[in-house]
Amino acid sequence: METSIIAMLVAIVGGSLTVVYLFSYLRKKEKVKLRNAALTFIASVVLFFTLVTVAANQYPDALPKKEVVLIAAREASLGGILLRLYADSTFELGNNRRVTSTGVYNLNVDTLVITTTDNSKLLKDISQTSFIIEEENLVEVNNTGIKFLEIHENRLK
């Protein structure tokens, strides 16, 4: 089940239990019922916000997006490789679950050069590589281990 759905269920169940304990307190005037209402409310709020934070980290695509101009990927048994180029000349390289390196790219006719700007490396301790853009593939010029990526979306100018 998706994390955001679970978070909503926690909010509904926690809110309902809080209301039940509050009504029970009002009817019987037992302090235990009031304490249970407070604990249920606090636990529900903490769990809800924890699940929302986990969902935001687990699904970064749900966050505001930059304009994507190229998506290229290669699937593999150990996660594959995913390259996203953005309109602001930045890129993200990683797999479907997480980004492993970021940086800038430069396009010169049919050659794409990507360079990391953070302390991360692309593959094999290399911080820069280049690709030749073919019809439906990016073919790596120097062999860092990426080799080729299949282009899924291309709006490069």
MDAnalysis code that builds the backbone (N, CA, C; Angstrom):
import MDAnalysis as mda
import numpy as np

u = mda.Universe.empty(471, n_residues=157, atom_resindex=np.repeat(np.arange(157), 3), trajectory=True)
u.add_TopologyAttr("name", ["N", "CA", "C"] * 157)
u.add_TopologyAttr("resid", np.arange(1, 158))
u.add_TopologyAttr("resname", ["MET", "GLU", "THR", "SER", "ILE", "ILE", "ALA", "MET", "LEU", "VAL", "ALA", "ILE", "VAL", "GLY", "GLY", "SER", "LEU", "THR", "VAL", "VAL", "TYR", "LEU", "PHE", "SER", "TYR", "LEU", "ARG", "LYS", "LYS", "GLU", "LYS", "VAL", "LYS", "LEU", "ARG", "ASN", "ALA", "ALA", "LEU", "THR", "PHE", "ILE", "ALA", "SER", "VAL", "VAL", "LEU", "PHE", "PHE", "THR", "LEU", "VAL", "THR", "VAL", "ALA", "ALA", "ASN", "GLN", "TYR", "PRO", "ASP", "ALA", "LEU", "PRO", "LYS", "LYS", "GLU", "VAL", "VAL", "LEU", "ILE", "ALA", "ALA", "ARG", "GLU", "ALA", "SER", "LEU", "GLY", "GLY", "ILE", "LEU", "LEU", "ARG", "LEU", "TYR", "ALA", "ASP", "SER", "THR", "PHE", "GLU", "LEU", "GLY", "ASN", "ASN", "ARG", "ARG", "VAL", "THR", "SER", "THR", "GLY", "VAL", "TYR", "ASN", "LEU", "ASN", "VAL", "ASP", "THR", "LEU", "VAL", "ILE", "THR", "THR", "THR", "ASP", "ASN", "SER", "LYS", "LEU", "LEU", "LYS", "ASP", "ILE", "SER", "GLN", "THR", "SER", "PHE", "ILE", "ILE", "GLU", "GLU", "GLU", "ASN", "LEU", "VAL", "GLU", "VAL", "ASN", "ASN", "THR", "GLY", "ILE", "LYS", "PHE", "LEU", "GLU", "ILE", "HIS", "GLU", "ASN", "ARG", "LEU", "LYS"])
u.atoms.positions = np.array([
    [0.854, -1.178, 0.000],
    [0.000, 0.000, 0.000],
    [0.895, 1.234, 0.000],
    [0.501, 2.258, -0.708],
    [1.297, 3.457, -0.826],
    [1.364, 4.204, 0.508],
    [2.510, 4.800, 0.781],
    [2.758, 5.459, 2.064],
    [1.776, 6.593, 2.326],
    [1.415, 7.356, 1.305],
    [0.496, 8.480, 1.523],
    [-0.903, 7.994, 1.896],
    [-1.318, 6.846, 1.357],
    [-2.621, 6.289, 1.723],
    [-2.599, 5.835, 3.181],
    [-1.500, 5.216, 3.584],
    [-1.358, 4.785, 4.971],
    [-1.390, 5.995, 5.902],
    [-0.744, 7.089, 5.497],
    [-0.742, 8.307, 6.314],
    [-2.167, 8.841, 6.491],
    [-2.948, 8.805, 5.424],
    [-4.337, 9.268, 5.526],
    [-5.152, 8.351, 6.439],
    [-4.926, 7.040, 6.344],
    [-5.629, 6.108, 7.223],
    [-5.257, 6.341, 8.682],
    [-3.980, 6.612, 8.943],
    [-3.535, 6.910, 10.306],
    [-4.253, 8.155, 10.826],
    [-4.364, 9.182, 9.991],
    [-5.039, 10.414, 10.405],
    [-6.517, 10.150, 10.703],
    [-7.175, 9.364, 9.853],
    [-8.600, 9.092, 10.051],
    [-8.826, 8.251, 11.304],
    [-8.077, 7.164, 11.435],
    [-8.242, 6.282, 12.592],
    [-7.851, 7.011, 13.883],
    [-6.720, 7.713, 13.856],
    [-6.278, 8.446, 15.048],
    [-7.263, 9.528, 15.455],
    [-7.778, 10.266, 14.473],
    [-8.767, 11.298, 14.768],
    [-10.049, 10.712, 15.325],
    [-10.489, 9.595, 14.749],
    [-11.704, 8.931, 15.233],
    [-11.535, 8.437, 16.668],
    [-10.413, 7.794, 16.950],
    [-10.164, 7.305, 18.303],
    [-10.089, 8.456, 19.304],
    [-9.471, 9.550, 18.903],
    [-9.394, 10.721, 19.784],
    [-10.787, 11.222, 20.126],
    [-11.657, 11.325, 19.123],
    [-13.026, 11.790, 19.351],
    [-13.780, 10.811, 20.250],
    [-13.620, 9.513, 20.031],
    [-14.290, 8.511, 20.866],
    [-13.840, 8.646, 22.315],
    [-12.523, 8.775, 22.534],
    [-12.030, 8.928, 23.912],
    [-12.522, 10.220, 24.555],
    [-12.600, 11.305, 23.772],
    [-13.099, 12.566, 24.323],
    [-14.575, 12.454, 24.728],
    [-15.402, 11.861, 23.874],
    [-16.809, 11.669, 24.231],
    [-16.953, 10.754, 25.451],
    [-16.112, 9.722, 25.487],
    [-16.141, 8.808, 26.629],
    [-15.768, 9.548, 27.916],
    [-14.800, 10.439, 27.834],
    [-14.404, 11.240, 28.999],
    [-15.551, 12.147, 29.440],
    [-16.209, 12.776, 28.468],
    [-17.303, 13.689, 28.799],
    [-18.474, 12.956, 29.460],
    [-18.681, 11.694, 29.093],
    [-19.792, 10.924, 29.680],
    [-19.454, 10.413, 31.069],
    [-18.226, 9.900, 31.262],
    [-17.898, 9.232, 32.523],
    [-16.970, 10.034, 33.425],
    [-16.366, 11.103, 32.901],
    [-15.445, 11.967, 33.656],
    [-14.267, 11.190, 34.267],
    [-13.782, 10.185, 33.533],
    [-12.602, 9.440, 33.973],
    [-11.366, 10.039, 33.308],
    [-10.378, 10.384, 34.128],
    [-9.170, 11.016, 33.600],
    [-8.397, 10.096, 32.660],
    [-8.562, 8.807, 32.827],
    [-7.900, 7.840, 31.946],
    [-8.339, 8.050, 30.501],
    [-9.618, 8.333, 30.318],
    [-10.158, 8.555, 28.970],
    [-9.559, 9.823, 28.343],
    [-9.385, 10.864, 29.147],
    [-8.782, 12.097, 28.657],
    [-7.320, 11.868, 28.298],
    [-6.616, 11.117, 29.149],
    [-5.218, 10.786, 28.860],
    [-5.113, 9.967, 27.573],
    [-6.007, 8.995, 27.392],
    [-6.010, 8.186, 26.172],
    [-6.264, 9.043, 24.932],
    [-7.162, 10.006, 25.058],
    [-7.453, 10.909, 23.936],
    [-6.207, 11.713, 23.572],
    [-5.521, 12.239, 24.573],
    [-4.314, 13.033, 24.320],
    [-3.219, 12.173, 23.699],
    [-3.007, 10.987, 24.239],
    [-1.972, 10.101, 23.698],
    [-2.296, 9.659, 22.270],
    [-3.538, 9.348, 22.014],
    [-3.948, 8.954, 20.665],
    [-3.736, 10.104, 19.681],
    [-4.098, 11.304, 20.094],
    [-3.930, 12.469, 19.229],
    [-2.450, 12.715, 18.925],
    [-1.612, 12.706, 19.950],
    [-0.177, 12.963, 19.768],
    [0.454, 11.877, 18.899],
    [0.138, 10.609, 19.177],
    [0.701, 9.511, 18.390],
    [0.258, 9.599, 16.931],
    [-1.005, 9.955, 16.698],
    [-1.508, 10.068, 15.326],
    [-0.805, 11.185, 14.567],
    [-0.639, 12.329, 15.215],
    [0.026, 13.464, 14.560],
    [1.484, 13.125, 14.233],
    [2.204, 12.536, 15.189],
    [3.608, 12.184, 14.961],
    [3.722, 11.145, 13.846],
    [2.911, 10.118, 13.883],
    [2.956, 9.078, 12.861],
    [2.556, 9.621, 11.498],
    [1.547, 10.483, 11.453],
    [1.127, 11.073, 10.182],
    [2.271, 11.863, 9.539],
    [2.891, 12.751, 10.296],
    [3.962, 13.561, 9.719],
    [5.200, 12.725, 9.386],
    [5.457, 11.680, 10.136],
    [6.557, 10.776, 9.805],
    [6.292, 10.082, 8.473],
    [5.078, 9.595, 8.283],
    [4.736, 8.925, 7.026],
    [4.749, 9.878, 5.838],
    [4.307, 11.104, 6.043],
    [4.344, 12.096, 4.957],
    [5.792, 12.396, 4.565],
    [6.678, 12.508, 5.557],
    [8.093, 12.748, 5.274],
    [8.706, 11.567, 4.537],
    [8.390, 10.361, 4.957],
    [8.892, 9.165, 4.280],
    [8.385, 9.123, 2.839],
    [7.125, 9.449, 2.625],
    [6.562, 9.445, 1.275],
    [7.266, 10.466, 0.389],
    [7.575, 11.638, 0.934],
    [8.265, 12.668, 0.147],
    [9.671, 12.222, -0.226],
    [10.344, 11.518, 0.680],
    [11.686, 11.023, 0.385],
    [11.661, 9.796, -0.517],
    [10.646, 8.986, -0.380],
    [10.538, 7.758, -1.159],
    [10.121, 8.057, -2.595],
    [9.325, 9.075, -2.783],
    [8.828, 9.430, -4.106],
    [9.217, 10.867, -4.437],
    [10.494, 11.116, -4.759],
    [10.912, 12.491, -5.035],
    [10.237, 13.076, -6.261],
    [9.686, 12.231, -7.144],
    [8.998, 12.746, -8.319],
    [7.720, 13.479, -7.946],
    [7.235, 13.287, -6.720],
    [6.038, 13.980, -6.278],
    [6.340, 15.428, -5.903],
    [7.609, 15.763, -5.750],
    [8.020, 17.126, -5.414],
    [7.995, 17.995, -6.670],
    [8.024, 19.316, -6.517],
    [8.034, 20.195, -7.688],
    [9.188, 19.830, -8.622],
    [8.889, 19.859, -9.929],
    [9.855, 19.379, -10.907],
    [10.464, 20.521, -11.714],
    [11.702, 20.288, -12.133],
    [12.313, 21.156, -13.119],
    [11.898, 20.629, -14.491],
    [12.022, 21.454, -15.513],
    [11.632, 21.032, -16.854],
    [12.651, 20.037, -17.405],
    [12.198, 18.823, -17.682],
    [13.048, 17.761, -18.207],
    [13.127, 17.904, -19.719],
    [14.374, 17.867, -20.258],
    [14.541, 17.943, -21.709],
    [15.030, 16.628, -22.310],
    [15.574, 15.739, -21.493],
    [15.991, 14.436, -22.000],
    [15.975, 13.418, -20.865],
    [15.421, 12.254, -21.160],
    [15.467, 11.128, -20.236],
    [16.029, 9.952, -21.003],
    [17.088, 9.367, -20.466],
    [17.693, 8.191, -21.087],
    [17.985, 7.183, -19.981],
    [17.817, 5.912, -20.304],
    [17.991, 4.890, -19.278],
    [18.454, 3.577, -19.888],
    [18.998, 2.752, -19.023],
    [19.322, 1.373, -19.380],
    [18.953, 0.516, -18.187],
    [18.116, -0.459, -18.430],
    [17.700, -1.337, -17.342],
    [18.731, -2.440, -17.167],
    [18.911, -2.838, -15.917],
    [19.830, -3.913, -15.582],
    [19.299, -4.636, -14.357],
    [19.845, -5.798, -14.089],
    [19.362, -6.595, -12.960],
    [19.662, -5.937, -11.616],
    [20.652, -5.070, -11.560],
    [21.007, -4.399, -10.308],
    [20.611, -2.931, -10.308],
    [19.444, -2.605, -10.833],
    [18.934, -1.253, -10.716],
    [19.003, -0.411, -11.963],
    [19.925, -0.667, -12.850],
    [20.013, 0.100, -14.079],
    [20.580, 1.488, -13.878],
    [20.518, 2.278, -14.945],
    [21.036, 3.646, -14.931],
    [19.982, 4.555, -15.538],
    [19.753, 5.703, -14.910],
    [18.782, 6.681, -15.383],
    [19.452, 8.045, -15.422],
    [19.394, 8.705, -16.575],
    [19.962, 10.037, -16.755],
    [18.837, 10.988, -17.117],
    [18.740, 12.091, -16.359],
    [17.765, 13.140, -16.649],
    [18.518, 14.432, -16.892],
    [18.235, 15.082, -18.012],
    [18.778, 16.407, -18.306],
    [17.653, 17.422, -18.165],
    [17.973, 18.563, -17.579],
    [16.976, 19.606, -17.344],
    [17.272, 20.836, -18.193],
    [16.254, 21.660, -18.370],
    [16.369, 22.853, -19.211],
    [17.393, 23.849, -18.676],
    [17.688, 23.812, -17.373],
    [18.657, 24.741, -16.793],
    [20.101, 24.228, -16.891],
    [20.341, 23.273, -17.800],
    [21.680, 22.694, -18.059],
    [22.232, 21.893, -16.892],
    [21.363, 21.329, -16.074],
    [21.799, 20.437, -15.003],
    [21.332, 19.019, -15.334],
    [21.932, 18.048, -14.655],
    [21.532, 16.660, -14.855],
    [21.502, 15.928, -13.531],
    [20.811, 14.797, -13.532],
    [20.811, 13.855, -12.420],
    [21.055, 12.475, -12.998],
    [21.957, 11.738, -12.362],
    [22.265, 10.378, -12.785],
    [22.061, 9.463, -11.596],
    [21.438, 8.339, -11.826],
    [21.206, 7.387, -10.749],
    [20.441, 6.197, -11.268],
    [19.490, 5.750, -10.454],
    [18.600, 4.686, -10.893],
    [17.177, 5.115, -10.586],
    [16.225, 4.213, -10.712],
    [14.820, 4.593, -10.499],
    [14.513, 4.983, -9.067],
    [15.339, 4.570, -8.123],
    [15.051, 4.838, -6.715],
    [15.765, 6.060, -6.160],
    [16.991, 6.333, -6.629],
    [17.709, 7.461, -6.039],
    [18.714, 8.047, -7.027],
    [19.049, 9.298, -6.781],
    [20.038, 10.018, -7.577],
    [21.397, 9.798, -6.934],
    [22.389, 9.380, -7.739],
    [23.727, 9.140, -7.196],
    [24.698, 10.267, -7.509],
    [24.441, 11.033, -8.573],
    [25.301, 12.179, -8.867],
    [24.520, 13.234, -9.640],
    [24.958, 14.481, -9.457],
    [24.335, 15.611, -10.136],
    [25.440, 16.477, -10.721],
    [25.062, 17.338, -11.636],
    [26.052, 18.226, -12.227],
    [25.458, 19.031, -13.360],
    [26.331, 19.420, -14.282],
    [25.928, 20.218, -15.429],
    [26.261, 19.460, -16.710],
    [25.569, 19.840, -17.765],
    [25.867, 19.235, -19.064],
    [26.073, 20.322, -20.096],
    [26.761, 19.931, -21.171],
    [27.027, 20.829, -22.282],
    [26.722, 20.059, -23.553],
    [25.978, 20.658, -24.454],
    [25.617, 20.024, -25.711],
    [26.319, 20.749, -26.845],
    [27.079, 20.000, -27.645],
    [27.791, 20.559, -28.793],
    [27.452, 19.701, -30.000],
    [26.556, 20.165, -30.839],
    [26.029, 19.473, -32.015],
    [25.435, 18.122, -31.603],
    [26.162, 17.019, -31.786],
    [25.637, 15.705, -31.418],
    [26.398, 15.078, -30.246],
    [27.200, 15.887, -29.547],
    [27.980, 15.379, -28.418],
    [27.474, 16.003, -27.124],
    [27.178, 15.142, -26.177],
    [26.701, 15.558, -24.872],
    [27.790, 15.267, -23.847],
    [28.210, 16.294, -23.105],
    [29.234, 16.134, -22.067],
    [28.570, 16.418, -20.723],
    [28.684, 15.453, -19.786],
    [28.144, 15.665, -18.445],
    [29.300, 15.693, -17.454],
    [29.228, 16.637, -16.505],
    [30.274, 16.828, -15.505],
    [29.625, 16.995, -14.140],
    [30.113, 16.254, -13.149],
    [29.555, 16.392, -11.804],
    [30.029, 17.697, -11.170],
    [29.153, 18.289, -10.367],
    [29.517, 19.526, -9.674],
    [29.602, 19.321, -8.173],
    [29.116, 18.204, -7.698],
    [29.227, 17.907, -6.278],
    [30.416, 16.966, -6.080],
    [30.563, 16.424, -4.922],
    [31.686, 15.529, -4.644],
    [31.456, 14.114, -5.148],
    [30.306, 13.850, -5.759],
    [30.027, 12.508, -6.244],
    [30.744, 12.258, -7.569],
    [30.827, 11.006, -7.922],
    [31.423, 10.598, -9.189],
    [30.356, 9.909, -10.011],
    [30.571, 9.849, -11.326],
    [29.620, 9.162, -12.189],
    [29.735, 7.656, -11.949],
    [30.765, 7.063, -12.439],
    [31.096, 5.655, -12.225],
    [32.618, 5.538, -12.236],
    [33.144, 4.600, -11.511],
    [34.595, 4.339, -11.500],
    [35.429, 5.582, -11.194],
    [35.017, 6.402, -10.252],
    [35.749, 7.603, -9.845],
    [35.973, 8.595, -10.979],
    [35.079, 8.644, -11.939],
    [35.166, 9.582, -13.057],
    [34.117, 10.670, -12.845],
    [34.509, 11.928, -13.019],
    [33.572, 13.026, -12.805],
    [33.068, 13.642, -14.111],
    [33.531, 13.125, -15.248],
    [33.065, 13.649, -16.530],
    [33.065, 12.542, -17.574],
    [32.051, 12.551, -18.421],
    [32.001, 11.628, -19.555],
    [31.220, 12.286, -20.680],
    [31.334, 11.713, -21.860],
    [30.623, 12.277, -23.006],
    [29.910, 11.180, -23.783],
    [28.853, 11.609, -24.467],
    [28.023, 10.701, -25.251],
    [27.824, 11.273, -26.643],
    [27.705, 10.384, -27.617],
    [27.265, 10.757, -28.955],
    [25.766, 10.485, -28.998],
    [25.004, 11.480, -29.461],
    [23.561, 11.318, -29.542],
    [23.232, 10.700, -30.892],
    [22.735, 9.465, -30.843],
    [22.255, 8.801, -32.040],
    [20.741, 8.902, -32.039],
    [20.078, 8.270, -32.986],
    [18.627, 8.403, -33.113],
    [17.885, 8.099, -31.816],
    [18.110, 6.930, -31.240],
    [17.374, 6.545, -30.048],
    [18.281, 6.154, -28.890],
    [19.575, 6.460, -28.984],
    [20.532, 6.062, -27.948],
    [21.545, 7.163, -27.680],
    [22.049, 7.160, -26.461],
    [23.247, 7.918, -26.115],
    [24.353, 6.875, -26.022],
    [25.394, 7.018, -26.829],
    [26.499, 6.063, -26.830],
    [27.703, 6.745, -26.198],
    [28.222, 6.150, -25.144],
    [29.334, 6.742, -24.412],
    [30.611, 6.700, -25.242],
    [31.344, 7.819, -25.249],
    [32.586, 7.905, -26.018],
    [33.725, 7.204, -25.284],
    [33.962, 7.595, -24.036],
    [34.981, 6.910, -23.239],
    [34.272, 5.936, -22.314],
    [34.826, 4.781, -22.097],
    [34.129, 3.709, -21.402],
    [34.279, 3.832, -19.890],
    [33.278, 4.460, -19.245],
    [33.276, 4.532, -17.787],
    [32.443, 3.407, -17.192],
    [31.727, 2.692, -18.039],
    [30.861, 1.625, -17.565],
    [29.405, 1.872, -17.900],
    [29.077, 3.078, -18.327],
    [27.696, 3.373, -18.710],
    [27.398, 2.742, -20.071],
    [28.329, 2.815, -20.990],
    [28.268, 2.265, -22.344],
    [27.216, 2.953, -23.209],
    [25.951, 2.690, -22.969],
    [24.889, 3.322, -23.762],
    [23.640, 3.471, -22.909],
    [22.798, 4.402, -23.313],
    [21.503, 4.613, -22.670],
    [20.459, 4.793, -23.761],
    [19.313, 4.185, -23.585],
    [18.229, 4.329, -24.531],
    [17.462, 5.613, -24.229],
    [17.257, 6.446, -25.248],
    [16.565, 7.717, -25.065],
    [15.048, 7.464, -25.025],
    [14.408, 7.905, -23.944],
    [12.969, 7.738, -23.784],
    [12.226, 9.027, -24.098],
    [12.861, 10.153, -23.848],
    [12.241, 11.449, -24.117],
    [13.364, 12.398, -24.515],
    [13.185, 13.130, -25.607],
    [14.228, 14.038, -26.074],
    [13.606, 15.329, -26.584],
    [13.821, 16.410, -25.818],
    [13.385, 17.737, -26.225],
    [14.568, 18.701, -26.223],
    [15.761, 18.169, -26.462],
    [16.953, 19.018, -26.525],
    [16.893, 19.886, -27.754],
    [17.404, 21.105, -27.636],
    [17.406, 22.034, -28.778],
    [18.779, 22.114, -29.386],
])
